[in-house]
Amino acid sequence: MHMRISWLCFGGALLALGLATRAAPGDQHVGAELLADVQSVEAGKPFTVGVLLQIQTPWHIYWKNPGDAGAATKVDWDLPPGYVAGMLQYPVPQRFEAAGNVISYGYRDSVLLLATITPPAKTQEKTIKLSAHVSYLACSDELCLPGKAAADLTLTLGPATPANEPLFTTWKGRLPVSGDDGQSPISYRVVGQLNGDATAPFALHVHWKDASRIPPHLQFFPESEPALQLTDVALSTQAQETTVQFNAKVFKGMKLTSSTLGGVLGYADADGSMHGIALSMQLAPR
């Protein structure tokens, strides 16, 4: 299997797609609901919230790295004093391909974006109101609309009894699992190193511990790095090894925000749900 993609700037990619943009909200195409995996909040005990986005057909929205075109879907939180939101967790995306070999990553139909909320160790509030403010770009084959949505949730103080279990179990199962722990089905290594602003070849070698568990139709989803250009990405599997090759270059006058680049090796199960393994690639000396 082979895949070739390149990263373009957002505006240029939209031109390549032949899409029009309007400074109008896309809210009518994406609905938002805020849910929690508990019925009530217990002081000092973290719980999970999810922003459920329902996306009308034929529209789609984007992953944290939109790819060649699009804009990342983001969530800003409005929480009571002392409450802390963890990093937003994105399920493994789908891969979209448009004319001109323009590749983007995102979601159709629905997605649950997850975050851990940690309450303060002590709280006197009997009701806890949480608010999520979502910004996104909704695109169809012909049009892209920037949109915003807001959703609120009010919980009470009390024992952290479970809620919405099937929904959270399903979407937590679609988050990428770590490729660096002992339970991972793979081991991997990265060959290559950046040198100034010169283009450097890289190869990510993934070894599958069990040949019978290699998923078909693997896809590679790199995370975004503003200073980095990736080109000529190709993926292939032979025997028990999957190799992801790409060229990397730091834009002139820019610096990497990190010496490592994250990515997800993704695949669909029998019902089309996406799953994946999170990888970390060392691109430059620490």
N, C-alpha and C positions, 0 to 999 in steps of 0.2 A: 504494500500500500504506500502511496506517496501523496504528499501535500506540499504545496508551495504557496507562500504568502509573503507579503511585504507590508511594512508599516508606513502609512501616509498621514499627512496632517488632516485634521477633521474637515476643514473647508474644501481642500482639494479632493478628498475622498467623496464628498457629497457631489461635487461636480462630476467626478468619474462615474458615480452611480446615476447621474442624470436626475437627481432628486431636488425638489424645491423645498425650501424651508420657509415657515411663516412664524412671525412673532406672535403667535396665538397659543393659548394653552391647549395641551393635549389631554386635559382632564377627562373629557368625554370618552376617551378611548382606554383609560386606565383607572380602575377603581382601587381604593386603598382601605384596608381594615387593619387595626392594631389588635393583636391577640397576645395572651400570655399562657405559659404552661402551668400556671398555678391559679387557684381560685382566690387566694388571698396572699398577702405579703407578710413574711416573718422577718423581724428586724435582724440585720446582719447576714441573712441567708440569700445568696444569689439565686435568681430565677431567669428564665429565658423569655424574651418577647420576640414576636415576629410580625413584620409588616407584610400582610398578604396582598399582593398586587394581582388583580384580575385584568387581563389584557384582551381586548376585543380582537377577534379575527377581522382582517389579516395583519394586524399591527404587531410589532415586537418592540421590546426595550433592550437595554444593554447591560452587560456585565461590568465589573470594575475596570477591566481593560476592554474598551469597545472594539478594538481591532483597527482595521483600515478606515472604518467610518463609524460615526455615532458619538455618543457622549455617555459617560458612566452614570449609572443610576446611584443616587446618593440619598442618605437619610440623616437629617439633623434632629436631635432629641431636645425636648423640653421636659425636664424632670424636676421633682421636688428637691429642695436643698438637701445635700448629703447623699443623694442617689447618683451612682456613677454607671455610665454605659460603656461596655466593652466595645472592641472593634466589630464593625459590621461584618457578618459572615455571609458570603455569597454561595449559593449552590452552584454546582458545575453547570456551565452554560451550554447552549447549543451553538453550532457553527452555521453561519449563514454565508452563502456565496452569491454574489451578484455579477452582472456583466463586467467584463474587464478584469476578472479574477480578483475582485474586491471582496475581502474576507472580513466578516465581523462576528462578534460573539454576544449572545444575549439570550432572551427568554421570550417564548410565545405562551399564550393561554394563561398561565399563572406562575407565580414564584413567591416563595416565602423568604424574605431577607431576615436574618436572625441576629440577635445581640443578647449578651448577658447583662442584666441589670443587677448591681449590688446595692442593697439598701444600707443605710448607716446602721451601726451597731445598736444605737438607741434611737427610737423615734416615738413621738407622741401623737402623730397624725393618725386619725382613724380611717380616713379615706386617702388614697394615693392616686393622683391623676398623672398619667403619662401621655405625652403627645409626640407624634412622629411627623416630621415635615419632609416629604419626598420630592426630589427633583429628578426628572428623567427626560429622555428624548424618545418619543414614540414614532416609529417609522413603518410605513407600508411600502409597497413596491414603487409607489409614485410620489410619496410625500413624507416629510418629517415634521413633527410638531413638538416643540419644547413644552413640557407640562409640569405642573406641580399638583401635589395632593397632600392633604393633612388628615390624620386619623388620631383619635383620642381613645384612651382606655382608663377606666376608674376601677381600682381594686381596693379592698378593705384590708385592714391590719388583722392578722390572725394566722393560724397554722397554714403552712404552705402545702395545701392539698393539691394534687395534680388536676390539670384541666386541659382540654383539647389534645389529649394524648395521641390519637391516630394522626392528626395533622402534623404535630411536631415530630413524631417518630418518622413519618414519611420524609419530611424535608430535612431533618437532621441526617437521615440516611443518604441524602443527595449532596451533602457537603463533602469536599475532598478529604480523604483520610491521609494521614502522614505517611510519607514514603521513608521516613527515617527511624521508625521504631521497630521493635522486634516482631510485631504482628503484621508488618507490611508484607505483601506478596512479592515484593521486588527488592533488589539491591541496585544501586546505580552509581555511576561515576561520570565526571565531566572532564573533557579534554579540551584545552584551549585557554588563552589568556589575552586580555586586552593590552595593547601597547600604544599609549598616547591616543591620538585620534585616527590611527590606522585601522583599516578593516581587518578583523581577525576571525578565522574560522573556528567554530566550536562543534563538538560532538557530545551529545548526552547519550551514554550507553546504559540502557535499562535491562537488567537480567531478571527474568521471571523464574521464581523458585520452583514453580510447578507448571510444566508445559501444558497441562490440561486446563489450566485456569487463565490462559492468555485470552483477553477479550478480543473479539473481532472489531474491525473498524475503529482503531485507536485514533485519537485526535490530540493535538498539543495546543494548550491555551497558555501563552506566556502572560505574566503580569506586566503592568506598564512601568516604564522607567523613562521619565521625560527627556533625559540626556542621551538615551540609547536608541540607536536605529538597528533593527533586526531585519535582515533580508534573506532571501533564498532558503526559507525554512523547508525542510524535507523530512518526512517520517517514513521509516521502513521497518519491517519485522522479518527476521530470518531465524528459524529454529526458536531458541528461547531468549533471543535478544532483540529488543526494539531500539533503534537508533534514531535520535532526533538531531539533525544537522542544521546549522544556521551560520550566517555571518553577522558579526556584531561590530558596531562602530559608535564611538562617543562623538556626538555632534561637536564641531569645533567651537571653542570658547565656553563649553558647558562642562559641568562636573557631575559624576554619578552621585545620586543621593544615597546609594548603598553599593558595596562591592559585590553583592549577591543579587541574583534575579530569581524570583519565584515563578513557578509554573505549575500547571496541572496536566497530567496525562489522563484524558477523559475517554469515556466509552459509554454506550447505551446498553441497557439490559433488554430483556426480551419484550417488555412493554414500551420501550422507547425512553424510559427515564434515564437521565444522565447521572453517572457516578464518576469518580476520579481519584487520583493519587497525587497529593501535593509534593512537589519537588523543590529543592533549593540549589541553585547553580552558582558556584563561585566564579565570577567573571574577571576579577582583578584582585591583586594582593590586598590583604586587609591592612 
